[in-house]
Amino acid sequence: MGWTIPHSITRRELVRELAEGWENESSKLTTLAHCCRGNTQYILRETTYRDGITPPQRWIQVNLLQRYGETWGYKDMDETMGPTVATCPPAYLDRCTEPGNEWAKTWRERCRSYWSARNKPLKVGQYLQFHAGCRPAGVTVTKLRPLTGTDRLGLPYRIPRRLLAGATVLDQPPPDKTPSLPSFQGASDIYRLRHFIGTGQKQTLRACLNGEEATHFQEILKTYADRVEAMPKTGETDGQGDEAIVYLHYFTAGADWWITEKDMGNEDDEVKGMQHQAFGLARIHEIELGYISIQEALECGAELDLYFTPRTLREVRAKLEQRA
């Protein structure tokens, strides 16, 4: 069967027309339900016969939809043809009568396998290894709703559920078999800093690790990753006042944050290591000392100052007074 291209019709109009039933002297075709998964329309049909002998048949019609300029076309088939697309909702399959042939039977099994894999239960921390050729090759789950994860470089990804149909779920990432080339050095340090660097800066640093100054940025990333691991956690600088050491500096066009303590986190955190309650000095509309959400600052476009030298809060305040 080829493609049928009506003249000047919208997608919604085409979907509605394809779902309509019809009847003749010997039978009647009724639509019981229909839906679209992407540009594939699934219709649960019921055929009843007027001879009073043949029992009603319930089956699935599959329509592929495609846009052609200002109009939409379709390619219609049914389950007995064994369509390549197999994402029909299981609820439709449950209402069908026995499949018309082996092609239909196999197709229904493929549909059920797809939904079983798509809805597989996941846990934060598990590793999803995608099929060959997919980029990234896999991610570690960081959040279930919406389903998100990070790759080996710490870059975040929103994960469409449909990718789970071809993914393997592992309790932990497999050993990295990537050759130890200069372009890949520093990737582990970006991952160690994943909660302290924004998405845009991560992508820039990854590009720098593949450039002429790769060695320079490898050294910077290692220095910062070690600094973050060693810096004080929540409450560990209590009583130090202006003698507390500032380890990190974030900036935007109109604001600065100087961090003296990283968020130690708690057992209830859905994503371990996320920096919602760090401590330090902030300059936004005015200068204030208190708790700082590094996560919110990054979402507002803040970048980590990669050339900042640790110093005391007293020195930071003195420099701000000089600028004023």
C-alpha positions in Angstrom: 0.0 0.0 0.0 1.3 3.5 -0.9 0.6 6.8 0.6 -2.6 8.7 0.2 -2.3 12.5 0.2 -5.6 14.4 0.4 -5.8 18.0 -0.8 -5.4 20.7 1.9 -6.3 18.9 5.2 -5.0 19.4 8.7 -3.6 16.6 10.9 -6.5 16.9 13.3 -9.1 16.7 10.4 -7.2 13.7 8.9 -7.1 11.8 12.2 -10.9 12.4 12.7 -11.7 11.2 9.2 -9.6 8.1 9.4 -11.4 7.2 12.7 -14.8 7.3 11.2 -16.8 4.0 10.6 -18.8 2.8 7.7 -21.3 0.1 6.7 -22.6 -1.7 3.7 -25.1 -4.5 3.0 -23.0 -7.3 4.5 -21.1 -5.7 7.4 -20.6 -2.7 9.6 -17.3 -1.2 10.8 -17.3 0.7 14.1 -14.6 2.6 15.9 -14.4 1.8 19.6 -11.3 3.9 20.4 -8.4 5.6 18.8 -5.3 7.5 19.7 -2.0 8.8 18.2 1.5 7.9 19.4 3.6 10.5 17.6 2.6 10.3 13.9 1.1 6.8 14.2 -2.6 6.5 14.7 -4.0 3.3 16.3 -7.7 2.5 15.9 -9.6 -0.2 17.7 -12.1 -1.4 15.2 -15.1 -3.8 15.5 -16.5 -5.5 12.4 -20.0 -6.9 12.7 -21.6 -9.1 10.0 -25.3 -9.1 9.0 -25.4 -12.8 8.2 -26.3 -13.6 11.8 -23.6 -16.3 11.8 -20.2 -14.8 11.8 -19.2 -13.4 15.2 -18.0 -9.8 15.6 -14.2 -9.2 15.1 -12.2 -6.7 17.0 -8.8 -5.7 15.5 -6.3 -2.9 15.3 -5.9 -0.5 12.3 -2.6 1.3 12.0 -2.2 4.6 10.1 1.1 6.2 9.5 0.8 10.0 9.2 3.1 12.4 7.5 3.1 16.1 6.5 3.4 17.1 2.9 3.8 20.9 2.6 0.5 22.4 3.6 -1.4 19.1 3.9 -1.1 15.7 5.6 -1.0 12.2 4.1 -1.4 8.7 5.5 -0.5 5.1 4.9 -3.1 2.7 6.2 -2.7 -0.9 7.2 -3.9 -3.3 9.8 -2.3 -5.6 12.3 -2.4 -8.7 10.0 0.3 -6.9 7.9 2.8 -6.9 10.8 3.5 -3.2 10.9 7.0 -2.1 11.9 5.8 0.4 14.5 4.6 -1.5 17.5 3.5 1.0 20.2 -0.2 0.3 20.4 -1.6 0.7 23.9 -2.2 -2.7 25.7 -5.7 -1.6 26.7 -6.6 -1.7 23.0 -5.1 -5.2 22.6 -7.0 -6.5 25.6 -10.3 -5.7 23.9 -9.4 -7.4 20.6 -10.6 -10.9 19.5 -8.2 -13.6 18.5 -5.5 -12.3 16.0 -6.3 -12.9 12.4 -2.9 -14.5 11.5 0.6 -15.1 12.9 1.7 -11.7 11.7 -1.0 -10.1 13.9 -0.1 -12.3 16.9 3.6 -11.5 16.6 2.8 -7.8 16.3 0.6 -7.8 19.4 3.4 -9.5 21.4 5.9 -6.8 20.2 3.5 -4.1 21.4 3.2 -5.7 24.8 7.0 -6.1 25.0 7.5 -2.4 24.2 5.1 -1.2 26.9 6.6 -3.6 29.4 10.1 -2.3 28.8 8.9 1.3 28.7 7.2 1.1 32.1 9.9 -0.9 33.8 10.4 0.3 37.4 13.5 2.4 38.0 15.4 3.8 41.0 17.6 6.8 41.4 21.2 5.8 40.9 20.6 3.1 38.4 22.4 3.2 35.1 20.5 3.1 31.7 22.6 1.7 28.9 21.1 2.6 25.6 21.3 0.7 22.3 24.4 0.9 20.1 24.8 4.2 18.3 22.8 6.2 20.9 24.4 9.3 22.3 25.0 9.4 25.1 25.7 5.7 25.4 24.1 5.7 28.9 23.0 7.8 31.8 22.8 7.5 35.6 19.2 8.2 36.8 19.0 11.3 39.0 15.3 11.9 39.1 12.2 9.8 38.3 9.6 12.5 37.6 10.4 13.8 35.1 12.9 11.1 34.2 16.3 12.6 34.0 19.9 11.5 34.3 23.5 12.5 33.8 26.2 11.0 31.5 29.8 10.2 32.5 30.7 13.9 32.1 27.9 15.0 34.4 25.8 16.6 31.7 22.1 16.3 32.4 19.6 14.7 30.0 15.8 14.5 29.9 15.1 10.8 29.1 12.0 10.0 26.9 10.3 6.9 28.2 10.3 5.4 24.8 14.1 4.9 24.9 13.6 2.5 27.8 12.3 -0.1 25.3 15.8 -0.7 24.0 17.8 0.1 27.2 19.5 -2.2 29.7 19.1 -1.3 33.4 22.2 -1.8 35.5 22.7 -1.1 39.2 25.9 0.8 38.5 27.7 2.1 35.4 29.9 -0.4 33.6 33.6 0.1 33.4 34.5 2.9 31.0 36.3 1.2 28.1 36.9 4.5 26.3 40.6 4.8 25.3 42.6 7.1 27.6 43.2 9.9 25.1 43.9 13.5 26.0 40.4 14.5 24.8 38.8 12.4 27.5 41.1 13.4 30.4 39.3 15.6 32.9 35.9 14.1 32.2 35.9 12.4 35.6 36.6 15.8 37.3 33.7 17.4 35.4 31.6 14.6 36.9 32.9 15.3 40.4 31.9 18.9 39.9 28.5 18.1 38.3 26.6 19.8 41.1 28.8 22.9 41.1 28.9 23.8 37.4 26.0 24.8 35.2 25.0 23.0 32.0 26.4 25.6 29.6 29.8 25.8 31.4 30.0 22.0 31.4 29.5 21.9 27.7 32.2 24.6 27.2 34.6 22.8 29.4 34.1 19.5 27.5 34.9 21.4 24.3 38.0 22.8 25.9 39.2 19.3 26.9 39.2 18.5 23.2 41.1 21.7 22.2 44.7 22.9 22.1 44.6 24.0 25.8 43.3 20.6 27.0 46.2 20.2 29.5 45.6 23.6 31.0 41.9 22.9 31.6 42.6 19.4 32.9 44.8 20.9 35.6 42.1 23.5 36.5 39.4 20.9 36.8 41.4 18.7 39.0 42.3 21.6 41.2 38.7 22.5 41.6 37.4 19.0 42.1 40.0 18.4 44.8 39.1 21.8 46.4 35.4 21.0 46.5 35.9 17.6 48.0 38.1 19.1 50.8 36.2 22.2 51.6 34.1 22.5 54.8 30.5 21.3 55.0 27.5 22.9 56.5 28.3 24.3 60.0 32.0 23.5 60.0 33.1 27.2 59.9 30.8 28.3 62.7 32.6 30.9 64.9 35.2 31.8 62.3 33.5 35.0 61.2 35.3 37.0 58.6 38.3 34.7 58.9 36.4 31.9 57.2 38.0 30.9 53.9 36.1 31.4 50.7 36.7 28.5 48.4 34.4 29.2 45.4 33.3 32.3 43.6 30.3 32.4 41.2 29.3 35.4 39.1 26.8 36.7 36.6 26.6 40.2 35.0 25.0 41.7 38.1 25.6 39.3 41.0 28.4 37.4 42.9 28.4 34.6 45.4 31.4 33.6 47.6 31.1 30.1 49.1 32.7 29.1 52.4 30.7 25.9 53.1 29.2 23.3 50.8 25.9 21.7 51.4 26.4 18.5 53.4 23.0 17.2 52.3 20.7 14.8 54.2 19.1 11.4 53.9 15.9 12.8 52.4 17.6 14.3 49.3 16.4 12.7 46.2 19.6 13.6 44.4 22.7 13.2 46.5 25.2 16.1 46.5 22.8 18.7 45.1 23.8 22.1 46.5 20.6 23.7 47.8 22.0 25.0 51.1 25.6 26.1 50.8 26.8 29.1 52.9 28.7 32.2 52.1 28.5 35.9 51.0 26.1 37.0 48.3 26.0 40.3 46.4 22.8 40.8 44.5 20.9 43.9 45.5 23.0 44.2 48.6 25.7 42.3 50.4 24.4 39.5 52.7 25.9 36.6 54.6 23.8 33.5 54.7 22.6 30.3 53.1 23.0 30.1 49.3 21.4 27.7 46.8 24.1 27.0 44.3 21.6 25.1 42.2 19.3 28.2 41.9 22.3 30.4 41.1 23.3 28.0 38.3 19.8 28.0 36.9 20.0 31.8 36.8 23.1 31.6 34.6 25.9 31.8 37.2 29.3 30.5 36.3 32.0 29.1 38.5 35.1 31.4 38.5 37.9 29.0 37.4 40.6 31.4 38.3 39.6 32.3 41.8 42.2 32.0 44.6 40.9 31.1 48.0 40.9 34.0 50.5 39.2 35.1 53.7 35.8 36.7 53.9 37.6 39.8 55.3 39.6 40.1 52.1 36.5 39.7 49.9 34.7 42.4 51.9 37.7 44.8 51.7 37.8 44.4 47.9 34.1 45.1 47.7 34.6 48.3 49.7 37.4 49.4 47.4 35.1 49.0 44.4 32.3 51.0 46.1 
